C-alpha cells in the first residue's frame, strides 16, 4: 500500500543485488496443496464424465477423487491465512520530506 501512496522509495538495484521486501521464501506445502486440489478435482470431473463398464467401479473413482478434492479444499480453507500472500514493505526506506 505504501508503494502506491508514494511513501516507499524503490531502489534501482532492489531485487537484483539486494533482496526485495516483497519477496518471501515459501515452503513446498504452499505450492503442493493447491496443485493436489487441481489434480484431484480434474480427476473427479473426468471420472464423472467418462462412463465405465461397471457402475460400482465408477462410483468408487468418483467418491475417491471427490473426497480428495474436498479434503484438499478443506485444508486450504482451514489454513487459508497461510496461503494468502500478505506483502509488507521495509519501514527503513520511507520518504522523509
Secondary structure by P-SEA (a helix, b strand, c coil): ccccccccccccccccccccccbbbbcaaaaaaaaaaaaaaaaaaaaaacccccaaaaaaaaaaaaaaaaaaaaaaaaccccccccccccccccccc
